[in-house]
Each structure stands twice: as C-alpha cells, then as structure tokens.
Amino acid sequence: MATNIVAKTVKLASVSILIGGASLASGNENDIHLICGAENVEDMVALPGTDWIVGSGVGDSFFQGGALHLINERRMTAETVRLDLSPRLRPIARYNRCPAPPGANEFSAHGMGLRPGSNGTYDLFVMNHGGRESVEVFRIALSKGKPNFRWIGCIATPPNAMGNSIAATKDGTVVLSAFTVADRPLLSMASLSKAASSDRPERPGEIKFKASQGALFTWNRRDGWAKLANSELNGNNGLELSADDKWVFVNSWSDRRIVRVALKNGAGDNRSVHVDFMPDNLRWSFDGKLVATGQDVADPREVFACTKSNGSQCPTAYAVAEVDPGSLSAKTIYRANAMASFGTATIGLRTRRGLWLGSVRSQCIGYVNADSLGRANSTGGARSPIDRQVQ
C-alpha cells in the first residue's frame, strides 16, 4: 500500500508530527525540511518535464528489502512504487538474457540511470542487489499524469564486480560503476545476507564495504561487459555521462575526487577535481552543472559502520558541491551536520525549486528550497564554501 506524506513549509526545530499514520518532520537547521516515510533513499533521478522524482531505497545493511519510491515535487509527497514483478512478464529482445523479473522479495534498488525512449517514455536502469546481482530495466510512461513502471528485462552484472551506479548512452550502451572489483567472482549481497544470519562467527559482509579499488564497465548486447580503460579508482561511486556521450564523470569516493574518464579508449586523458568530503552520488542539475553529494567525515569507517547498521538514521555530516563540467572546478553549495532524523546524505538532486536530499540510512528525504539554498551557499552552510580546480 502506498504511503503519502504531505509536507508543509513550516519551521519547527526537530519536531515530528503524525499525519495520517505517517510522520512529517521539519527542521530549521540549515533550512531543511524532511518528508518521512520513504526509507533509505540512496539515489534519485528526476523525470524531465514533470513534477516526479524517482528514489531508490536500498533496504537493510546487506541492501535487501529495498524498493523504488515516487516523490512529487510540487505536492511534496512520497510513496512506495508497487511494481508488477509477475513471473508471466517477458523481457524485450535487447534485455532478454534474464527470462523473468526478480521475485517479489528479490528486488532491492541501489544506483539508477535514466534514458529517454520513444513517445515520451523513459527507460530506468536500476542496480539490484536482491536475489540476483543485476541491472533491472523498467519502462516508465505517464498514465493519467502519474509514472507507470513496466519491467522490460535485465542485465546480469560482471561476477567479479560489486555494482553501484548506472547510466546509459543514446545508443543504448550501459555504463556501470563498480565500487569493488576482484580477481575472482564475488558473492552476491543476498548470499552474504544469508551467511550473516547463519551461525558462522565471521562477518562475511566486510569485503563489500572496504574502501577498495573499483572500475567502470560498459555493456552492449553483442559484446557483453568490458572494463573501461583508465577507469580504476578508489571506490568508484556515482556517475553521469556528458551530453555528447564522450565522457563519464565518476566519483572516486575514497580519494574525494570527481574524475572525468573518456568513454572510448584513447579519446582523452583523465582529469579530476578534489572536494573536501567523500562524494557518493552524482547528478546533473537543471542548469547544466554536476552536483556531487557525500559524507563530510575524516574516517571512512564511520560511513561503513552506518551503512552496515539497520538503524533508522546515522549522525553523519554531509556536503553538496556543484561542479562545472567544462572547467572541472567545484564549489560547495550546501553543508550540514546530521539532524535527529536525517544525516549521511548520499544524493543531492538540484531542480529549479531547490535541492532534494536522500540518505542510505534515514526514513526521510530532505528538501531545501532555492531561496534557502542561496542563503546556505552565501555562508557555506555549516562551514565556509571551497573552490577547487582541476588536476
């Protein structure tokens, strides 16, 4: 059953109000307003020309039990998407290596990518860790003004890579960011979850949360997956593609960098810009800038402990930077300490109305309107803004 939460633009200091069985929290710290009921929204994408935003809920400490969420920016509401994952569904030819959708309890969303289709539709690519490790593909069409999701197939991810974020080019090439790449097949998150609940004394999930070397992979139907040259970074995370599909912008989480990598081998050298936080997800803003959001911590183990917890929130500060894709200069536009109901932000989605924030561990999503964001930008939020230049 979908849960709708209506947010009012009131200024209350860490107060929760019960509205129709759902919780709305709103705070005046850094002018952030919280819409609660959409759990662990790690990533977000906006549907162009609409008021709708899709959020991915990652679920528990092993990324199981997550979901997709729909956020309406104008009405300030959030609801969980009820996906049709019936085994009778069949994939389209392009993505038919998976014979059927994941089971009802075998879908858990992580990173996402959106590609325009025909007749006003969009294809949504979702990294799935529930059951199988795969990129699940959904076709989104508006029905009576509301997005409708139809499963159209999947792509099994490379067995030696732990998938994180996804994008797709205009010709249908899929680009995958892998946080961890090994020299052998990795256990799926579902397998690790089952092992952790057994009587085994060790924590098998530890390998999945190390600040290790990752890489980018590309996929097409003819050739399958291939590792992209010069894409090995420390903790490959969120990514976006340039408008001409020549470049991949990817966050190197552990190194606190946003890196530009050529999508075709030999097309150009890597360039990067440093930020003073650990950049998690990356999204295009409405004005053509890139927006990187991540954790404002000195020790990454603080983030690992948060991610591995099943708590409703983590008290971790976060920051948001705006990156010029041409000059690769970065400036922090928002910075905040954790509130009682929100911290450890992993995604910042900048729209004309303001900044939407999601977290890997929170029962709420955050919203900062454009006027408040301007004030935070002028003061640097909790600290002074920084300017960093390309390397």
C-alpha positions as CSV (number, residue, x, y, z in Angstrom):
1,M,0.0,0.0,0.0
2,A,1.4,3.4,-1.0
3,T,2.0,5.9,1.8
4,N,1.6,9.5,1.0
5,I,3.2,12.2,3.2
6,V,2.3,15.8,2.8
7,A,5.0,18.3,3.8
8,K,4.1,21.8,4.9
9,T,6.7,24.6,4.8
10,V,6.7,25.2,8.5
11,K,9.8,25.9,10.6
12,L,9.9,23.6,13.5
13,A,13.0,22.6,15.4
14,S,13.3,18.9,15.2
15,V,9.6,18.2,15.8
16,S,7.7,15.2,14.4
17,I,4.0,15.4,13.6
18,L,1.8,12.4,13.0
19,I,-0.2,13.0,9.8
20,G,-2.5,10.2,8.6
21,G,-0.3,7.5,10.1
22,A,2.9,8.8,8.5
23,S,5.5,11.1,10.0
24,L,6.4,14.5,8.9
25,A,9.5,16.1,10.4
26,S,10.6,19.6,9.6
27,G,13.6,21.5,11.0
28,N,15.0,25.0,10.7
29,E,18.6,23.8,10.9
30,N,20.1,24.8,7.6
31,D,16.5,25.4,6.3
32,I,16.0,21.7,5.6
33,H,12.5,20.2,5.5
34,L,12.0,16.5,5.9
35,I,9.4,14.3,4.2
36,C,9.4,11.0,6.1
37,G,8.1,7.5,5.1
38,A,10.4,6.9,2.1
39,E,13.1,4.7,3.6
40,N,16.8,4.7,2.8
41,V,16.6,6.6,-0.5
42,E,20.2,6.3,-1.6
43,D,19.7,7.7,-5.1
44,M,17.3,9.9,-7.1
45,V,16.5,10.8,-10.7
46,A,14.1,13.4,-11.9
47,L,11.6,12.7,-14.8
48,P,12.1,15.7,-17.1
49,G,9.1,18.0,-17.7
50,T,7.2,16.6,-14.8
51,D,6.9,17.1,-11.0
52,W,8.1,13.5,-10.4
53,I,11.3,12.2,-8.9
54,V,12.2,8.5,-8.6
55,G,14.1,7.4,-5.5
56,S,15.8,4.1,-4.8
57,G,15.5,2.5,-1.4
58,V,18.5,0.2,-0.6
59,G,16.9,-1.7,2.2
60,D,18.9,-3.2,5.1
61,S,22.6,-3.5,5.9
62,F,23.1,-6.0,3.0
63,F,20.9,-4.0,0.7
64,Q,18.0,-6.4,0.9
65,G,14.3,-5.5,1.1
66,G,14.6,-2.1,-0.7
67,A,12.1,-0.5,-3.2
68,L,11.5,2.3,-5.6
69,H,9.8,5.5,-4.4
70,L,7.9,8.2,-6.2
71,I,8.3,11.8,-5.0
72,N,6.1,14.6,-6.2
73,E,8.0,17.9,-6.0
74,R,5.0,20.2,-6.3
75,R,2.8,18.4,-3.8
76,M,5.7,17.4,-1.5
77,T,4.6,13.8,-1.3
78,A,6.3,10.5,-1.3
79,E,5.0,7.0,-1.9
80,T,6.4,3.5,-2.5
81,V,6.0,2.1,-6.0
82,R,4.1,-1.1,-6.3
83,L,6.0,-2.9,-9.0
84,D,4.5,-5.7,-11.1
85,L,7.1,-8.4,-11.0
86,S,4.9,-11.2,-12.0
87,P,6.8,-14.3,-13.5
88,R,4.5,-14.2,-16.5
89,L,6.2,-11.0,-17.7
90,R,8.8,-11.5,-20.6
91,P,11.7,-9.2,-21.4
92,I,12.1,-7.3,-24.7
93,A,14.8,-8.6,-27.1
94,R,17.5,-6.2,-26.0
95,Y,17.5,-7.4,-22.4
96,N,16.3,-11.0,-22.7
97,R,19.2,-12.7,-21.0
98,C,17.0,-12.7,-17.9
99,P,13.9,-14.9,-18.6
100,A,11.7,-13.2,-16.0
101,P,11.6,-10.4,-13.4
102,P,13.2,-10.9,-10.0
103,G,10.8,-12.4,-7.4
104,A,8.7,-10.1,-5.3
105,N,11.2,-10.4,-2.4
106,E,14.3,-10.4,-4.7
107,F,14.3,-6.7,-5.8
108,S,16.3,-4.1,-3.8
109,A,17.2,-0.9,-5.6
110,H,20.6,0.9,-5.4
111,G,22.0,3.3,-8.1
112,M,19.9,4.4,-11.1
113,G,20.2,5.8,-14.5
114,L,17.5,7.3,-16.9
115,R,17.5,7.2,-20.7
116,P,14.8,8.9,-22.9
117,G,12.8,6.5,-25.0
118,S,10.1,7.0,-27.7
119,N,6.7,8.6,-27.3
120,G,7.5,10.3,-24.1
121,T,8.7,7.2,-22.3
122,Y,11.9,6.7,-20.3
123,D,13.9,3.6,-19.6
124,L,15.0,3.4,-15.9
125,F,18.1,1.3,-15.2
126,V,18.3,0.1,-11.6
127,M,21.1,-1.7,-9.8
128,N,19.5,-4.6,-8.0
129,H,21.1,-6.5,-5.1
130,G,18.0,-8.5,-4.0
131,G,18.4,-12.1,-5.1
132,R,20.5,-11.7,-8.2
133,E,23.1,-9.0,-8.9
134,S,21.7,-7.3,-11.9
135,V,20.7,-4.1,-13.7
136,E,16.9,-4.3,-13.9
137,V,15.3,-2.2,-16.6
138,F,11.9,-0.6,-16.3
139,R,10.0,1.4,-19.0
140,I,8.3,4.5,-17.5
141,A,5.2,6.0,-19.1
142,L,2.9,8.6,-17.8
143,S,-0.6,7.3,-17.1
144,K,-3.2,10.0,-16.1
145,G,-0.2,12.2,-15.2
146,K,1.5,9.6,-13.0
147,P,4.5,7.4,-13.8
148,N,3.8,3.8,-14.5
149,F,6.6,1.3,-14.3
150,R,6.9,-1.8,-16.6
151,W,9.7,-4.3,-16.3
152,I,11.3,-4.9,-19.7
153,G,14.4,-7.0,-18.8
154,C,17.7,-7.2,-17.0
155,I,21.4,-7.5,-17.4
156,A,23.4,-9.7,-15.1
157,T,26.4,-7.6,-13.8
158,P,30.0,-8.8,-14.0
159,P,30.5,-11.6,-11.5
160,N,33.7,-10.0,-10.1
161,A,32.3,-6.5,-9.6
162,M,30.0,-5.0,-7.0
163,G,27.8,-2.7,-9.0
164,N,26.9,0.7,-7.7
165,S,25.7,3.4,-10.2
166,I,24.5,3.2,-13.8
167,A,24.0,5.4,-16.8
168,A,23.1,4.6,-20.5
169,T,24.2,6.3,-23.7
170,K,21.8,7.4,-26.5
171,D,22.8,4.2,-28.5
172,G,21.9,2.0,-25.5
173,T,25.4,1.3,-24.1
174,V,25.1,0.8,-20.4
175,V,27.9,2.2,-18.2
176,L,28.3,0.6,-14.7
177,S,30.3,1.9,-11.8
178,A,31.6,-0.8,-9.6
179,F,32.8,0.1,-6.1
180,T,34.8,-3.1,-5.7
181,V,36.4,-5.3,-8.4
182,A,38.1,-8.6,-7.5
183,D,40.2,-11.1,-9.4
184,R,37.5,-13.8,-8.7
185,P,33.7,-13.9,-8.6
186,L,32.2,-12.1,-5.6
187,L,29.3,-13.4,-3.5
188,S,26.1,-11.6,-4.1
189,M,24.7,-9.4,-1.4
190,A,21.8,-11.8,-1.0
191,S,24.2,-14.6,-0.3
192,L,26.2,-12.5,2.1
193,S,23.0,-11.6,3.9
194,K,22.1,-15.3,4.3
195,A,25.6,-16.2,5.5
196,A,25.5,-13.4,8.1
197,S,22.2,-14.7,9.5
198,S,23.7,-18.2,10.0
199,D,25.8,-19.4,12.9
200,R,29.1,-18.5,11.1
201,P,31.1,-16.3,13.5
202,E,32.7,-14.1,10.9
203,R,31.1,-11.1,9.2
204,P,31.1,-12.1,5.5
205,G,29.9,-8.6,4.5
206,E,33.2,-7.0,5.5
207,I,34.7,-7.4,2.0
208,K,31.8,-5.5,0.5
209,F,32.4,-2.3,2.5
210,K,36.1,-1.8,2.2
211,A,37.5,1.4,0.5
212,S,38.8,-0.7,-2.3
213,Q,39.7,-0.3,-6.0
214,G,36.8,-0.2,-8.4
215,A,36.3,0.4,-12.1
216,L,33.9,1.3,-14.8
217,F,32.3,-1.3,-17.1
218,T,30.4,-0.9,-20.4
219,W,27.8,-3.2,-21.8
220,N,26.2,-3.8,-25.2
221,R,24.2,-6.8,-26.3
222,R,26.7,-8.0,-28.8
223,D,29.9,-7.9,-26.7
224,G,28.6,-8.0,-23.1
225,W,30.6,-6.4,-20.4
226,A,34.1,-4.9,-20.8
227,K,36.2,-2.9,-18.3
228,L,36.8,0.7,-19.4
229,A,40.4,1.6,-19.8
230,N,41.9,4.0,-17.2
231,S,38.8,3.8,-15.0
232,E,40.2,2.0,-12.0
233,L,39.7,4.4,-9.0
234,N,39.5,4.0,-5.2
235,G,35.8,3.4,-4.6
236,N,34.1,4.1,-7.9
237,N,30.7,5.5,-7.0
238,G,28.1,7.8,-8.6
239,L,28.4,8.6,-12.3
240,E,26.9,10.7,-15.1
241,L,27.6,11.0,-18.8
242,S,28.4,14.1,-20.8
243,A,25.7,15.3,-23.2
244,D,27.7,14.0,-26.2
245,D,28.3,10.6,-24.6
246,K,32.1,11.1,-24.9
247,W,32.9,11.3,-21.2
248,V,32.0,9.6,-18.0
249,F,32.1,11.7,-14.8
250,V,32.5,9.4,-11.8
251,N,33.1,9.9,-8.1
252,S,36.2,8.4,-6.5
253,W,34.7,8.2,-3.1
254,S,37.8,7.2,-1.1
255,D,40.0,9.8,-2.9
256,R,37.5,12.6,-2.5
257,R,37.6,13.3,-6.3
258,I,35.3,13.7,-9.2
259,V,37.0,12.2,-12.3
260,R,36.3,12.7,-16.0
261,V,37.1,9.5,-18.0
262,A,36.9,9.0,-21.7
263,L,34.1,6.6,-22.7
264,K,36.1,5.4,-25.7
265,N,39.7,4.2,-25.3
266,G,42.3,6.7,-26.4
267,A,39.8,9.6,-26.6
268,G,41.5,11.7,-23.9
269,D,43.3,11.6,-20.5
270,N,41.6,11.5,-17.2
271,R,41.0,14.9,-15.4
272,S,39.8,15.3,-11.9
273,V,38.8,17.8,-9.2
274,H,39.1,17.4,-5.5
275,V,36.4,18.1,-2.9
276,D,36.7,18.1,0.9
277,F,34.1,15.4,1.5
278,M,33.6,11.8,0.3
279,P,31.5,12.2,-2.9
280,D,28.8,9.5,-3.2
281,N,26.3,10.1,-5.9
282,L,26.5,12.4,-8.9
283,R,23.6,14.1,-10.8
284,W,23.1,16.7,-13.5
285,S,21.5,19.9,-12.2
286,F,18.7,21.7,-14.1
287,D,21.3,24.4,-15.1
288,G,23.9,22.1,-16.6
289,K,26.1,21.7,-13.6
290,L,27.1,18.5,-12.0
291,V,26.0,18.0,-8.3
292,A,28.1,15.7,-6.1
293,T,26.8,14.8,-2.6
294,G,28.5,12.8,0.1
295,Q,29.7,12.3,3.6
296,D,31.7,15.0,5.4
297,V,33.8,12.7,7.6
298,A,37.5,12.3,8.3
299,D,37.4,8.5,8.7
300,P,35.5,6.3,6.1
301,R,34.9,3.7,8.7
302,E,32.3,6.0,10.2
303,V,30.3,5.6,6.9
304,F,30.9,1.8,6.7
305,A,29.5,1.5,10.2
306,C,26.5,3.5,9.2
307,T,25.9,1.5,6.0
308,K,26.2,-1.8,7.9
309,S,23.7,-0.8,10.6
310,N,20.0,-1.3,10.4
311,G,19.2,1.8,12.3
312,S,16.8,4.5,11.0
313,Q,19.5,7.2,10.8
314,C,23.2,7.9,11.2
315,P,24.6,11.1,12.8
316,T,27.0,11.8,10.0
317,A,27.5,15.3,8.5
318,Y,27.3,15.7,4.7
319,A,28.0,18.2,2.0
320,V,27.0,19.1,-1.6
321,A,29.2,20.5,-4.3
322,E,28.5,22.0,-7.7
323,V,30.9,21.1,-10.5
324,D,31.4,22.9,-13.7
325,P,31.7,20.1,-16.3
326,G,33.9,22.2,-18.6
327,S,36.4,23.7,-16.3
328,L,36.1,21.0,-13.7
329,S,36.0,23.5,-10.9
330,A,34.0,22.6,-7.8
331,K,32.3,24.7,-5.1
332,T,30.4,23.6,-2.0
333,I,26.8,24.8,-2.1
334,Y,25.4,23.2,1.0
335,R,26.8,21.6,4.1
336,A,25.1,20.3,7.2
337,N,25.5,18.4,10.4
338,A,23.2,15.4,10.9
339,M,19.8,16.1,12.5
340,A,17.9,13.6,14.6
341,S,16.1,12.2,11.6
342,F,18.5,12.8,8.7
343,G,22.2,12.5,8.1
344,T,24.7,10.6,5.9
345,A,23.3,12.1,2.7
346,T,24.2,10.1,-0.4
347,I,22.3,12.0,-3.2
348,G,21.6,15.6,-3.9
349,L,19.2,16.4,-6.8
350,R,19.1,20.0,-7.8
351,T,15.9,21.2,-9.5
352,R,14.6,24.7,-10.2
353,R,12.6,24.6,-7.0
354,G,15.5,23.5,-4.8
355,L,17.7,20.7,-3.6
356,W,16.4,17.2,-2.8
357,L,18.5,15.0,-0.5
358,G,18.4,11.3,0.1
359,S,20.3,9.1,2.6
360,V,21.4,5.5,2.7
361,R,20.1,5.4,6.3
362,S,17.1,7.5,7.0
363,Q,13.3,7.2,7.0
364,C,13.1,10.6,5.5
365,I,14.2,12.6,2.4
366,G,15.3,16.2,2.7
367,Y,14.3,19.3,0.8
368,V,16.0,22.8,0.7
369,N,14.2,25.4,-1.3
370,A,16.0,27.6,-3.8
371,D,15.9,30.7,-1.6
372,S,17.3,28.8,1.4
373,L,19.9,27.2,-0.7
374,G,21.1,30.6,-1.9
375,R,21.5,31.7,1.7
376,A,23.4,28.5,2.6
377,N,25.6,29.0,-0.5
378,S,26.5,32.5,0.6
379,T,27.6,31.3,4.0
380,G,28.8,27.8,3.1
381,G,26.2,26.1,5.3
382,A,27.9,24.9,8.4
383,R,31.3,26.0,7.2
384,S,32.9,28.1,4.5
385,P,32.5,27.1,0.9
386,I,35.5,25.9,-1.0
387,D,36.7,26.3,-4.5
388,R,38.8,23.6,-6.1
389,Q,40.4,23.4,-9.6
390,V,41.0,20.6,-12.0
391,Q,44.1,18.4,-11.8
